[in-house]
Amino acid sequence: MSSARKTETIPQWKREEVDELVEFIDSFNSVGIVGVAGIPSRQLQAMRRELHGSADVRMSRNTLTVRALEEVDEGVEELTQYVSGQVALIGTNDNPFGLYKQLEASKTPAPINAGEVAPNDVVIPEGDTGVDPGPFVGELQTVGASARIMDGSIKVTEDSKVLEEGEVVDDDLANVLTELGIEPKEVGLDLKGVYSEGVLFEPDELAIDVDEYRADVQSAAAAARNLSVNAAYPTAATAGTLLAKASGEAKSVGLFAEIESPDVVPDLIGKADAQLRALAAQIDDEEALPEELQGVEAAPAPETDDADEAEQVDEETEDAEETPDDDADDDGDDGGEGLGAMFG
């Protein structure tokens, strides 16, 4: 008796569902897998409405989701590794970082039930529970909280860690947490992975500190501008700075070389005036000076980029101090007339 060969027949509704999933995947720039376990139906619908306009969620059977991802190919089939448990497809035209940030922001605190695994350490904080004295104090102590009756109320005397991350919640702890209104878990769409522009991203790669990232980019941009300026490499961002730097350096050369350029003359006059006043301040005999320089004090020299100018003023001042007194006495009258002729 020959055995009849059986062929698998795919129901029409499955084919149509796969086609719709393929169309969903192709219609977005970024496609990901999100976990939906533990989210009440009403809250899930609220999340989908909140995402409307920026992202869309599509739920289906895992086997059909895998088939659709493999049919699209083009790298998106890498998402099949995350299709297990209660999951759904999510699509967006936003970048993966924006999608992750939006999903994390949409998560809300929720109570934890007996039999669930603690997503993080569960701590009952110090303070008044607001519960009247009674059996509840014993329940708190049973789950590991430091509690006693004080001033007509049950109080937790110190922060008490009653469960560590990864441990299973029992009935007693679930009841205590519910009574205290402590919600130790977050409920929301849990992004497992997202494929965008040929790259597969996982949550830990998307969880970046935006402010720190922005500061790093700004610091790198500033370092690049400094390098461009110091290397005299003109770019659209540094051309203005380079021109201003060159102008300042040219002006410094003009001052040092005493070039009578229209842009430099005012500074040359200021420099000469400062040197003149510095010299006049060193002459003890005021009668040897013109009237407008009698009793003046040395004015501060104008700031320049060339330290040699300050050294030049110092050298001239030292020469004036070294003039012999006898020469000053002998030539006092002539010196006065000479200075008067020079300045007056």
C-alpha positions as CSV (number, residue, x, y, z in Angstrom):
1,M,0.0,0.0,0.0
2,S,1.6,3.3,-1.1
3,S,1.5,6.2,1.3
4,A,-0.1,9.3,0.1
5,R,2.2,12.4,0.1
6,K,0.8,15.3,2.1
7,T,1.5,18.9,1.2
8,E,1.0,21.8,3.6
9,T,-1.8,24.0,2.7
10,I,-1.6,27.6,4.0
11,P,-5.0,29.1,4.8
12,Q,-5.9,32.2,2.8
13,W,-6.3,34.3,5.8
14,K,-2.7,33.6,6.8
15,R,-1.4,34.6,3.4
16,E,-3.4,37.8,3.6
17,E,-2.0,38.5,7.0
18,V,1.6,38.0,5.9
19,D,1.0,40.3,2.9
20,E,-0.3,43.0,5.3
21,L,2.6,42.6,7.6
22,V,5.0,42.9,4.7
23,E,3.3,46.1,3.5
24,F,3.5,47.4,7.1
25,I,7.3,46.7,7.3
26,D,7.9,48.3,3.9
27,S,6.0,51.5,4.7
28,F,8.4,52.7,7.5
29,N,12.1,53.8,7.6
30,S,12.6,52.1,10.9
31,V,11.0,48.8,12.1
32,G,11.4,47.2,15.5
33,I,10.1,44.5,17.8
34,V,8.5,45.6,21.1
35,G,7.5,43.5,24.1
36,V,3.9,43.9,25.2
37,A,3.7,41.3,28.0
38,G,1.9,42.4,31.2
39,I,0.3,45.5,29.6
40,P,-3.5,45.5,30.2
41,S,-5.5,45.8,27.0
42,R,-6.9,49.2,27.9
43,Q,-3.5,50.6,28.6
44,L,-2.1,49.2,25.4
45,Q,-4.8,50.9,23.4
46,A,-4.0,54.2,25.1
47,M,-0.3,53.8,24.2
48,R,-1.2,53.1,20.6
49,R,-3.3,56.3,20.5
50,E,-0.5,58.3,22.1
51,L,2.0,57.0,19.5
52,H,-0.4,57.8,16.6
53,G,1.2,60.1,14.1
54,S,4.8,59.2,15.1
55,A,4.7,55.4,15.3
56,D,2.4,52.5,14.6
57,V,2.1,49.1,16.4
58,R,1.0,46.0,14.6
59,M,0.3,42.8,16.5
60,S,0.1,39.3,14.9
61,R,1.0,35.7,15.5
62,N,4.7,35.3,16.0
63,T,5.0,32.7,13.2
64,L,3.4,35.1,10.7
65,T,5.6,38.0,11.9
66,V,8.7,35.9,11.4
67,R,7.5,34.8,7.9
68,A,6.9,38.4,6.9
69,L,10.3,39.6,8.1
70,E,12.0,36.8,6.2
71,E,10.0,37.6,3.1
72,V,11.0,41.3,3.2
73,D,14.6,40.3,3.7
74,E,17.0,43.2,3.0
75,G,18.5,42.8,6.5
76,V,15.3,43.3,8.4
77,E,15.1,39.5,8.9
78,E,17.6,40.0,11.7
79,L,14.7,41.1,13.9
80,T,13.4,37.5,14.0
81,Q,15.7,36.8,16.9
82,Y,13.5,39.0,19.1
83,V,10.2,37.4,18.1
84,S,9.4,35.4,21.2
85,G,6.8,35.7,23.9
86,Q,4.2,38.5,23.6
87,V,5.7,40.9,21.1
88,A,4.5,43.2,18.3
89,L,5.9,45.0,15.3
90,I,6.5,48.8,15.6
91,G,7.2,51.1,12.7
92,T,8.2,54.7,12.5
93,N,9.8,57.2,10.2
94,D,11.6,58.8,13.1
95,N,15.2,57.7,13.9
96,P,15.7,54.8,16.3
97,F,17.0,57.1,19.1
98,G,13.9,59.2,19.0
99,L,11.7,56.1,19.0
100,Y,13.5,54.7,22.0
101,K,13.2,57.9,23.9
102,Q,9.5,58.2,23.1
103,L,8.8,54.6,24.3
104,E,10.7,55.1,27.5
105,A,8.8,58.4,28.2
106,S,5.5,56.6,27.7
107,K,6.1,54.0,30.4
108,T,4.1,54.4,33.6
109,P,4.5,52.9,37.1
110,A,2.4,49.8,37.8
111,P,1.8,47.4,40.7
112,I,3.6,44.1,40.7
113,N,1.7,40.8,41.1
114,A,2.6,37.6,42.9
115,G,4.7,35.3,40.7
116,E,6.3,38.1,38.7
117,V,10.0,38.8,38.6
118,A,11.2,42.0,40.2
119,P,12.7,44.3,37.5
120,N,14.8,46.0,40.1
121,D,15.4,46.1,43.8
122,V,12.1,46.6,45.8
123,V,12.5,49.0,48.7
124,I,9.9,50.1,51.2
125,P,10.8,53.6,52.2
126,E,11.2,55.0,55.7
127,G,8.1,56.9,57.0
128,D,4.6,56.8,58.2
129,T,2.5,54.1,56.4
130,G,-0.8,55.9,57.2
131,V,-2.1,52.5,58.4
132,D,-3.7,52.3,61.9
133,P,-2.1,49.9,64.4
134,G,-3.1,46.3,63.7
135,P,-1.9,43.1,62.0
136,F,-0.3,45.0,59.2
137,V,2.7,45.7,61.3
138,G,3.3,42.0,61.5
139,E,2.9,41.7,57.7
140,L,5.6,44.3,57.2
141,Q,8.0,42.6,59.5
142,T,7.3,39.3,57.7
143,V,8.4,40.6,54.3
144,G,11.6,42.1,55.9
145,A,10.6,45.7,56.6
146,S,11.7,47.4,59.8
147,A,8.3,48.6,61.2
148,R,6.6,49.3,64.5
149,I,3.8,51.2,66.0
150,M,4.6,54.8,66.8
151,D,2.3,57.8,67.7
152,G,-0.8,55.9,66.9
153,S,0.3,54.7,63.5
154,I,2.5,52.0,61.8
155,K,5.8,53.4,60.7
156,V,8.7,52.0,58.8
157,T,11.8,53.1,60.7
158,E,14.3,52.9,57.9
159,D,14.5,52.2,54.2
160,S,14.0,48.4,53.9
161,K,15.0,46.4,50.8
162,V,12.5,43.6,50.7
163,L,13.3,42.0,47.4
164,E,16.3,42.0,45.0
165,E,16.2,42.4,41.3
166,G,15.5,39.1,39.5
167,E,13.7,37.5,42.5
168,V,10.1,36.4,42.4
169,V,7.4,38.3,44.2
170,D,5.4,36.1,46.6
171,D,1.8,36.6,47.8
172,D,2.7,38.3,51.1
173,L,4.9,40.9,49.5
174,A,2.4,41.6,46.7
175,N,-0.3,42.3,49.3
176,V,2.0,44.6,51.3
177,L,3.1,46.6,48.3
178,T,-0.5,47.0,47.2
179,E,-1.6,48.2,50.6
180,L,1.2,50.8,50.6
181,G,0.5,51.8,47.0
182,I,4.1,51.0,45.9
183,E,4.4,50.3,42.2
184,P,7.9,48.9,41.6
185,K,7.6,48.2,37.9
186,E,7.1,50.2,34.8
187,V,4.5,49.2,32.2
188,G,5.0,50.1,28.6
189,L,6.2,49.0,25.2
190,D,9.6,47.4,25.7
191,L,11.8,47.9,22.7
192,K,13.7,44.7,21.9
193,G,15.5,45.8,18.7
194,V,15.0,48.1,15.8
195,Y,16.3,48.0,12.2
196,S,17.0,51.3,10.4
197,E,18.9,52.1,7.3
198,G,20.8,48.9,7.2
199,V,21.8,48.9,10.9
200,L,20.3,46.8,13.7
201,F,20.1,48.7,17.1
202,E,19.6,47.2,20.5
203,P,18.2,49.2,23.5
204,D,21.6,49.7,25.3
205,E,22.9,51.3,22.1
206,L,19.9,53.7,22.0
207,A,19.9,54.7,25.7
208,I,22.2,57.7,25.4
209,D,22.4,60.9,27.5
210,V,21.3,63.5,25.1
211,D,22.7,66.4,27.1
212,E,26.1,64.7,27.5
213,Y,26.1,63.7,23.8
214,R,25.3,67.4,22.8
215,A,28.2,68.6,25.1
216,D,30.6,66.2,23.4
217,V,29.6,67.3,20.0
218,Q,30.0,71.0,21.0
219,S,33.4,70.3,22.5
220,A,34.5,68.5,19.3
221,A,33.3,71.3,17.1
222,A,35.2,73.9,19.3
223,A,38.4,71.8,19.1
224,A,38.0,71.5,15.3
225,R,37.6,75.3,15.0
226,N,40.7,75.9,17.1
227,L,42.7,73.5,14.9
228,S,41.5,75.2,11.8
229,V,42.5,78.6,13.1
230,N,45.9,77.5,14.5
231,A,46.7,75.7,11.2
232,A,45.5,78.7,9.1
233,Y,43.2,76.4,7.3
234,P,40.2,78.4,6.1
235,T,36.7,77.0,6.3
236,A,33.2,78.6,6.2
237,A,33.2,78.5,10.0
238,T,36.7,80.0,10.5
239,A,37.3,82.3,7.6
240,G,36.1,85.3,9.6
241,T,38.2,84.5,12.6
242,L,41.3,83.9,10.4
243,L,40.8,87.3,8.7
244,A,40.4,89.1,12.0
245,K,43.5,87.3,13.3
246,A,45.5,88.3,10.2
247,S,44.3,91.9,10.5
248,G,45.4,92.1,14.1
249,E,48.8,90.6,13.4
250,A,49.3,93.0,10.4
251,K,48.5,95.9,12.7
252,S,51.0,94.7,15.3
253,V,53.7,94.6,12.6
254,G,52.7,98.1,11.5
255,L,53.0,99.4,15.1
256,F,56.4,97.7,15.7
257,A,57.8,98.9,12.4
258,E,56.2,102.4,12.8
259,I,54.6,102.3,9.3
260,E,52.5,105.4,8.8
261,S,49.4,103.5,7.5
262,P,46.0,105.2,8.0
263,D,44.9,102.3,10.1
264,V,48.0,102.5,12.3
265,V,48.6,106.2,12.7
266,P,46.2,106.7,15.6
267,D,47.9,103.9,17.6
268,L,51.3,105.2,16.7
269,I,50.4,108.6,18.0
270,G,49.1,107.0,21.2
271,K,52.2,105.0,21.5
272,A,54.4,108.1,21.0
273,D,52.4,110.0,23.5
274,A,52.8,107.3,26.1
275,Q,56.5,107.2,25.6
276,L,56.8,111.0,25.8
277,R,54.9,111.0,29.1
278,A,57.0,108.2,30.5
279,L,60.1,110.2,29.7
280,A,58.7,113.5,31.1
281,A,57.8,111.7,34.3
282,Q,61.5,110.9,34.8
283,I,62.6,114.5,34.6
284,D,62.9,116.1,38.1
285,D,63.1,119.7,36.9
286,E,59.6,120.6,35.9
287,E,60.8,124.0,34.6
288,A,62.7,122.1,32.0
289,L,59.4,120.8,30.6
290,P,56.7,122.6,28.6
291,E,53.7,123.7,30.6
292,E,51.4,121.0,29.3
293,L,53.8,118.3,30.5
294,Q,54.5,119.7,34.0
295,G,53.2,117.5,36.8
296,V,52.1,114.7,34.5
297,E,52.5,111.1,35.5
298,A,53.4,108.3,33.1
299,A,50.4,107.1,31.3
300,P,50.0,103.3,30.8
301,A,51.4,102.2,27.5
302,P,48.8,101.0,25.0
303,E,48.4,97.3,24.9
304,T,50.1,95.6,21.9
305,D,50.8,92.1,20.9
306,D,54.5,92.8,20.8
307,A,56.5,92.6,24.0
308,D,59.4,94.3,22.3
309,E,57.6,97.6,22.4
310,A,57.4,97.6,26.2
311,E,61.1,96.7,26.3
312,Q,61.9,99.6,24.0
313,V,60.1,102.0,26.4
314,D,62.0,100.6,29.4
315,E,65.3,101.0,27.6
316,E,64.6,104.6,26.8
317,T,63.6,105.2,30.4
318,E,66.8,103.7,31.6
319,D,68.8,106.0,29.3
320,A,67.0,109.0,30.8
321,E,67.8,107.9,34.3
322,E,71.5,107.5,33.5
323,T,71.9,111.2,32.3
324,P,74.5,112.8,34.5
325,D,73.3,115.5,36.9
326,D,76.2,117.8,35.9
327,D,75.1,117.6,32.3
328,A,71.6,118.5,33.3
329,D,72.8,121.5,35.4
330,D,75.1,122.7,32.6
331,D,72.5,122.3,29.9
332,G,69.5,123.2,32.0
333,D,68.7,126.5,30.3
334,D,69.5,125.1,26.8
335,G,67.5,122.0,27.6
336,G,64.5,124.1,28.6
337,E,64.7,126.2,25.5
338,G,65.1,123.1,23.4
339,L,62.1,121.3,24.9
340,G,60.1,124.5,24.7
341,A,61.0,124.8,21.1
342,M,60.2,121.1,20.6
343,F,56.8,121.2,22.3
344,G,55.8,124.8,22.4
